Amino acid sequence: MEEKTNLFLGEEPVGRLMRKYAIPCIISLLVGALYNIVDQIFIANASYLGSYGNAANTVVFPLTVIALAIAVMIGDGCCAFVSLCLGMKQPETARRSVGNSVMMVIAGGLVLCAVYLVFADQIIALFGGTVNEETFRYSKEYFFYISLGIPFYMFGQSLNPIIRADGSPRFAMASTLAGAFINSILDPIFIFVFRWGMMGAAVATVLGQVVTAALAVWYILHMKLVKPERADFKIDGKVCRKTLGLGVTSFLSQISLVAAMAAINNMIRKYGARDAIFSQAQYAQIPMAVVGIVMKFFQIVISAVVGMAAGCIPIVGFNMGAGKTERVKKLFTMLLGCEAAVGAVALLIAELFPHRLIAVFGAANESAYYTDFAVKAFRIYLCMMIFACVNKAAFIFLQAMGKAAASTMLSMVREIVFGVGFALLLPLYYGLDGVLYSMPVSDILTFVLSGAVIAATYRQLNAGTGRRKPAGRLETAAKEVSTEA
């Protein structure tokens, strides 16, 4: 039954498969991104919160990304492993990966929640929350309630790719939509009617995450292809290592982004204090609030990009496991073209309509300095969106092919070497504007490296060798795990 159910991944036209899997994944990630963005929109338009609340949201945002990094490491790793195991006709190993992944994400969520609650003040300060007193107070309030929801958030995000690997991308999308709908309904009620401020925004978010997690639990009990049994939930070190090994690229991609955010937030705080305007107490929070808004627009675009690429993981994994490298090459070409198109559209919006974008985030309630800096930030920070989109797609596709080393190297160079490095270096010469220039410079240089790796990948696929090395390792791992049982 299992073989017949998933054979279509190696037979249907790749364009049709890409639409079937990528569109629900895009919607899922876009909706997931909207959790924080919706909060920020309502916070920005609440006159009693304004840019202080916006800045607090920017401070806390990277801390949710840390949770996401752990969740996607488990979820994406399991998704890739399950897809490859099914392609190699190893359903028993696939089941054990799912069971172990569920236990890992539960444990990880509880531990991270405890760490956040115990070290809240120090963590907020590390991410630039001490820019002024009001921002710090709002950050603490928002962070406390967001921390309580971390286990639910991680569970829902981790199970999403596992559900897709089980052949149910629409359910994965629907579970995320349900949570986001709850959040969007409750946000204005809690913020404007009850006037709960940052607490209201956070509680609305957490309740939405609880709904998504509950739906994920239901699905685990009703899986179609991979139906884990009670014994599959017993932690197995070998299974965990193999699953996490495939997901480590997703983790590093997200966690390195956190490092870049921390560097950017602290450089904004440092060099904003030296600016003639933003050194004034009433305007000190503006640069951080604005850059947070620009990052949220970027997050929307990257969610579409990552969704498109991540949606292809089951297709790539199955065809690599089955040795159908020609189909993998065709899918890679199609994906890169689509990602470049998304980047081009996003670039036009950011360059031509920055005033309209910033208006959504409460610009009418702020000073002219707020709007002027926001327009400049949109146009500089996002001017290399096409390269950014292609880079991200390449990272994920290489991971799905089993090329973890190449994918990890590119991701780390982009976010740590370039992202953090230029965020620290360029402000020395260009002040606050140097923070904005760090993004396009990093994307240009990363694209040069990505181009070389993409060309090498095409040569391997053309030669029919793209499958052998990664699939061989995974097949050996699957056999090791099976024989140990």
C-alpha positions, 0 to 999 in steps of 0.5 A: 500500500505504501509503495503504490501510494507514493510512486507518483512522486517518481512518475508525475510531471515535475511541474505538476508535482511542484505546484501540488507540494509547493503551493500549500507549503508556501501558504503554510510558511506565509501564514506562519510568518504572518503571526509576528507580522500581524502582531506588529501591524496591530501594535504599530497602529495602536497609538498607545504602543506605536514605535516603542511596541514595534521596536520591542517586537523587533527585539523578540523576533529573533528569539522566535527564530531560535525556536523555529531553527530547532523545530525545522532541524527536526521537521525538515530532517525527518521530512527528507529522511522519510522521503528518501526512505520511502524512495528506497523502500524502507518504510520501517525506518521512516516510521521510527524517524517520525516517532523519534522526531515527535519526542525530540521536538517536545523535549526541545520546546520545554527546555527552550521555554525554561531557558527563556523564562529564567534568563529573559532580561539577559536575552532581551539585552543581548538582542538590543532591547536596552535602546531605551526604557520603554522598549525594554519594558514592552520587550519583557512583557511580550517575551514572557507570554511568547515564551510560554507558547514556545513548546506549541509553536515548535511542535506545530512548525516541526510537524508541518514538513513531516505532514507534507512528507506523509503526502498531506501538504493541504492539511499542513497548510490548513493547520497553519491557516487555522492558527493564523486565523485565530491570531488575526481575530484575537489581535485587534480584540485584545489590543484595541478592545481590551487594551492589553497591549503587548500582552494581548498581542502575545496571547493571541499569537500563543492561542493560535499556535496551540490550535496548530499544535492540536491539529498536528497531534490529531494528524500524527494519530491518523497518518497515511503513509507513515504510521508510527507505532508505540515502539517508534516513539522510543528514543533511538540515538542512531535514528535521531542522529541520522534525522538531525544530520539531514536537518542541520542545514535548516537549523544553521540557516535559521540560527545564523540568521539570528546571529546576523539579527543580533549584530544588526540590532546592536549596531543599530543601537550603537550607531543610532546613538551617534546620529544627530536625530536618533540620539534623541531619546524620543526618536531612539527606537525608530531605527530598530522599529523600522529595520524590524519592519523591513525584515518583516517584508523580507520575511514574507518574500523569503517565506514564499521562496523557502516554501517553494523550495521546501515543498520540493523536498519530498519530490527531490528526496524520493527521486534521488533515492530512486536514482531519477536524476534527470527529473531532479535536474528539471525540477532544479531548473524550474525552481531557480527560475520561479525563485528569481521571478519572486525576487524580481516582483518583491524588488519592484514593490520595495523600490517603487512603493516604500511609502505604502508599505510603511503606511501599513505599519502605523507611519501616520502616528509617527514623525517624519523621521520615521517615514524618511528612514523607512523609505531609505531602509526599504530601498537600500536593504532590499535592493538585491532581492533577486540574488537573495531569493536564488541563494536561499532556494539553492541552499534548500534544494542542495539539502534535499539532494543530500548535499548537506556540506555544500548547503551548510557551507553556503548558508553559514558563509551568507549569514555568519561570515558576510551577514554578521561580518559586514553588519559589524564592518560597514557601520565603521565607515558609513554609520547607520547606513552601513547597517543597511548596506550589509544586506545587499553586499552579503547577497551579491557575494553569496550569489557568486559562491552559489553560482559555482555550486549550482554549476557543479550540481548540474554537472553531477546531475548531467553525468548521472552521479548526483544520486550516488554519494548522498543516496548511498550514505542514506541507504547505509544509514537506513539499513543500520537502523533497521538491523539494530531494531 
